[in-house]
Amino acid sequence: RYHSDHDALSNCFNRRTVIEALERLQARHGGAARCAVVLLDIDHFKSINDRHGHLVGDRVITEVAALLGRGLDRATPLFRYGGEEFAILLRDAPLAQGVALAERLRAAQAAGDLNGLRVTVSIGVAEWRAAEGSIDHALARADRALYAAKAAGRNRVVADDAPAPASPPETV
C-alpha cells in the first residue's frame, strides 16, 4: 500500500493520492468547508538538470521534499504533484494561513544550501470553499498564482484570492 501511494524518489504522497484527497475533501464536507491549496515548484529545475545532471536533479527533488516535509505538521500531507512540483492541502484553513505557511517554506528553502547549490521555490496559493463548488477551480487558481510567482521573478509566494467562477444557472 505504501508504494502505491508514495512517490519512490521523494517519499511524498503521489499525484494519484492528491487527486483522491481532493475528491474526498469535496465529497465529505458541507458548504462551510474550506481548504488552502498550495502549489510549489522548484525554480530553474531544467537548468539544474542541464548543468549538473539528472542525478543531482533527483537529489534536489529529494532534499527539497525533505525540507518541505520538516516544515509541515504531521497531519498535513505533502504531495509530489508533478516532476518538480509539490502540493499541500491545508484542510479547514483560510487563504492567509496558506500564504503564511508558504512564505515560511519559501524562506526556509531559500536559506538552505544543497552542497553549494542554491535552490529556491515559487509558490501559488488559493483558497477553496465548498460553497463555491468544485475544488478544481481553486487548484487552477493556485496554479495560476504559481505561474504569476515565476513570472514575477521566482522565489516568491503569490496568492490568488479571486472567487471561484459562478456556476451557470441550471436549465430546466
N, C-alpha and C positions, 0 to 999 in steps of 0.2 A: 504494500500500500504506500509506504514512504516513497519508493522510487517512482510510483505512478503519479504522485502529487508534487514532487520536488524536481527542480532543475539540477542536473548532475554537476554542473560546473559551479554554480553559485550557492547551492543548498537552499535557495529560496523556493517558495511555492512557485509552481509553473503557471504559464498563461491559462491553461485549462482551469486551474483552480481559482484564478481571479475571476474568470467568466462565471464559474459556478457560484462563487461568493457573491458576485453582483446579482445573479439571479435569485439566490436565497434571500439576500437583503431586500430586494424589491418585492418578493412574494410574501415574506413573512411579517412585514411591518405595515402599520396603518399609516394614515395620512400625516401623522405628526413625526414620522421617522425622518432622520437626516443623516448625511454621511459626507465627510470631506474626502474628496478624491484627489490624490497626489500622484502626479506622474513625473518621474525623474529620468534624465538622460545624461550619459557621460559625454562631456564636451570633447569635441575633436577626436572621437574614438577611432575613426578611419585613419587619421594621420598617426595615431599611436600604433595601430597595426602596421601601417605602411613603413613607418620609421624604425620600429623596434621589433616587429614580427608578431605573429599570431600567438605565440606562447606568452609573450609579455602582455598582449591584449587580453588573453584569458586570465592572466594573473591580476590585471587591473580590474576586470569584472569581479573576480573572487574577492579582492581586497575592498573594493567599493561596497559590495554586498555585505561583507563583514562589518564595515564601518556603519553602514546604514542600519543593520540589524542591532548593533550595540546602542544606537540612538533611539530605539523603539522599546516600549514596554512589552512584556511577554504576551499580552493579549492582542497586540497589533501585529498582524502578519505582514511580511514583506514578500512581494511577488516579483519574479523576473517576467516582465511583460513582453519583452522582445529582446533582440540582440544585446544592446547596451542600455536598455530601458527597463525601469523598475516602477512598480505601482504600490501604493499604500492606500488602504481604505480605513478611515477613522470613523467607525460607527458612532452615531449619536453626537457627532462633533460639528460645530459651526465652521464656516469658512475661516474665520480668524484663528481658530485652533489649528486648522490645517496649515495655514500660512506660517504660524509661529513654529510649528514642528518642521516645516520645510526649510525655513530660514536657519534653524539650529543644525539641521542635517547638511545644508549647503555650506555653512560656515565651518563645520567640523571637517568636511571633505576638503575644502579649500585650504585649511590649515595643515592638512596631512601631507605626508611625504612617502611616496611609494618608491623607495630606493633611488631617490634623486629625481623622480618623475613627478611633476606637479599635475594633478588630475582634479578637475572641477566638474560640477554638475549644474545643469539648468533644470528648473523645476516649474511645473504648472500646477495650479490648484483650482478646483472648483467645488462648489457645494451642491449636493443633491438633496432634495426634499421630496418625500413620497408623494405629496400633494401635487407636485409638478409633473408627475408622470414617469416616463422611462428614465432609468439611470443612465442609459446610453447618451442622453443629452448632456449630462454632467461629465461623462467620460470624454465626449467630444469637446466640451468647453475646456476641460483640463488639458487636453491635447493641444487645443488652440493656444492656451496660455503658455504651455511648454514651448511651442514654436515662437511665440512672442518673446519669451525669455532668451531664446537663442538668437533671434533677430536683433534684440536689444544689446547684444554683446556677450552673452553667455555668463555663466557663474552668477546667476541671479534667480530670484523667485518672482513669478508673475501670477497674480490671482485673476481669475475670470469670474466676476460676480454678476454677470448678466443672467437674468432669469431664463429658465428653460422656455423654449418657444411654446406658445399656446397650442393646445391640441385643436385641430379643426373641429367645427361643430359636427355632431353626428347627423346623418341624413336618414330620414325615415322612408 
